[in-house]
Amino acid sequence: MEILLFGNPAIPSDNLALEVGKALEKEGHTTRHVNNPLELLDIKLDERVIIDVAVGIKEVTLLTNVDRLTLGRLCSLHDLDMAYFMKLMQRLGEIHDVRIIAIPAEMSVQEALPKVKELLHNI
């Protein structure tokens, strides 16, 4: 199963999912960095697992409902993010089954990795 990694490698507070992904690759998992929300339009999300950083959670969490994603305020096209596109795709009937592993933004790779691996094992 391919794992989609969201995040910006240039921003330390937003690259945790990418760092966890590197560790998962070393263990044989197939990962792919999605850095542009428009890429989502060409990806069958129902067949993949997404790993991303989340603000406001305390534990690594499996989300299976796009409606639980919070949208930021949209002021310009630069504010369109992954959550916006996933909600749009769900409304269009393009997403039926989503699995997002959300990692708390302040968690370390060493702390997050075993919890992510456990969730992946149970999916």
HUJOSUL-V333293 format. One record per pair of residues at least 6 apart in sequence whose C-alpha atoms are under 7 Angstrom apart, sorted by the first residue. I is the first residue (numbers start at 1). J is the second residue. D is the distance in Angstrom with one decimal. If there is no record, write none. Layout:
BEGIN
i:I j:J d:D
i:I j:J d:D
END
This chain:
BEGIN
i:1 j:30 d:6.9
i:1 j:48 d:6.1
i:2 j:30 d:5.1
i:2 j:31 d:5.6
i:2 j:48 d:5.4
i:2 j:49 d:6.7
i:3 j:30 d:6.1
i:3 j:31 d:4.6
i:3 j:32 d:6.3
i:3 j:48 d:5.8
i:3 j:49 d:4.9
i:3 j:50 d:5.7
i:4 j:31 d:5.8
i:4 j:32 d:5.0
i:4 j:33 d:5.9
i:4 j:34 d:6.4
i:4 j:48 d:6.9
i:4 j:49 d:6.1
i:4 j:50 d:4.6
i:4 j:51 d:6.2
i:5 j:17 d:6.0
i:5 j:18 d:5.9
i:5 j:21 d:6.7
i:5 j:31 d:6.8
i:5 j:32 d:5.9
i:5 j:33 d:4.7
i:5 j:34 d:5.9
i:5 j:50 d:6.0
i:5 j:51 d:5.1
i:5 j:52 d:6.2
i:6 j:17 d:6.5
i:6 j:33 d:6.1
i:6 j:34 d:5.4
i:6 j:35 d:6.3
i:6 j:51 d:6.3
i:6 j:52 d:5.1
i:7 j:14 d:5.2
i:7 j:15 d:5.1
i:7 j:17 d:6.5
i:7 j:18 d:6.5
i:7 j:35 d:6.5
i:7 j:52 d:6.6
i:8 j:14 d:5.5
i:8 j:15 d:5.3
i:8 j:35 d:6.8
i:9 j:15 d:5.0
i:13 j:105 d:6.5
i:14 j:53 d:6.5
i:16 j:53 d:6.6
i:16 j:109 d:6.7
i:17 j:51 d:5.9
i:17 j:52 d:5.2
i:17 j:53 d:6.0
i:19 j:109 d:6.7
i:20 j:109 d:5.9
i:20 j:113 d:6.0
i:21 j:31 d:6.5
i:25 j:31 d:6.6
i:37 j:81 d:6.0
i:37 j:82 d:5.2
i:37 j:85 d:6.6
i:45 j:95 d:6.5
i:45 j:98 d:6.4
i:46 j:95 d:6.1
i:46 j:96 d:6.3
i:46 j:97 d:4.9
i:46 j:98 d:5.5
i:49 j:99 d:5.2
i:49 j:100 d:5.9
i:50 j:99 d:6.2
i:50 j:100 d:4.6
i:50 j:101 d:6.0
i:51 j:100 d:5.7
i:51 j:101 d:4.7
i:51 j:102 d:6.0
i:52 j:101 d:6.4
i:52 j:102 d:5.2
i:52 j:103 d:6.2
i:53 j:102 d:5.5
i:53 j:103 d:4.7
i:53 j:104 d:5.8
i:53 j:105 d:5.3
i:54 j:102 d:5.6
i:54 j:103 d:5.7
i:54 j:104 d:5.2
i:54 j:105 d:5.6
i:55 j:104 d:6.0
i:55 j:105 d:5.7
i:57 j:104 d:5.5
i:58 j:104 d:5.9
i:59 j:103 d:6.9
i:59 j:104 d:6.2
i:60 j:101 d:6.8
i:60 j:102 d:5.6
i:60 j:103 d:4.7
i:60 j:104 d:6.3
i:60 j:112 d:6.8
i:60 j:115 d:6.4
i:60 j:116 d:6.9
i:61 j:101 d:5.6
i:61 j:102 d:5.2
i:61 j:103 d:6.7
i:62 j:99 d:6.6
i:62 j:100 d:5.6
i:62 j:101 d:4.6
i:62 j:102 d:6.3
i:63 j:99 d:5.8
i:63 j:100 d:5.0
i:63 j:101 d:6.3
i:64 j:98 d:5.2
i:64 j:99 d:4.9
i:64 j:100 d:6.4
i:65 j:98 d:6.7
i:66 j:86 d:6.9
i:66 j:87 d:6.2
i:69 j:83 d:6.1
i:71 j:83 d:6.4
i:71 j:84 d:6.4
i:74 j:80 d:6.8
i:89 j:95 d:5.9
i:90 j:96 d:6.8
i:103 j:112 d:6.8
END
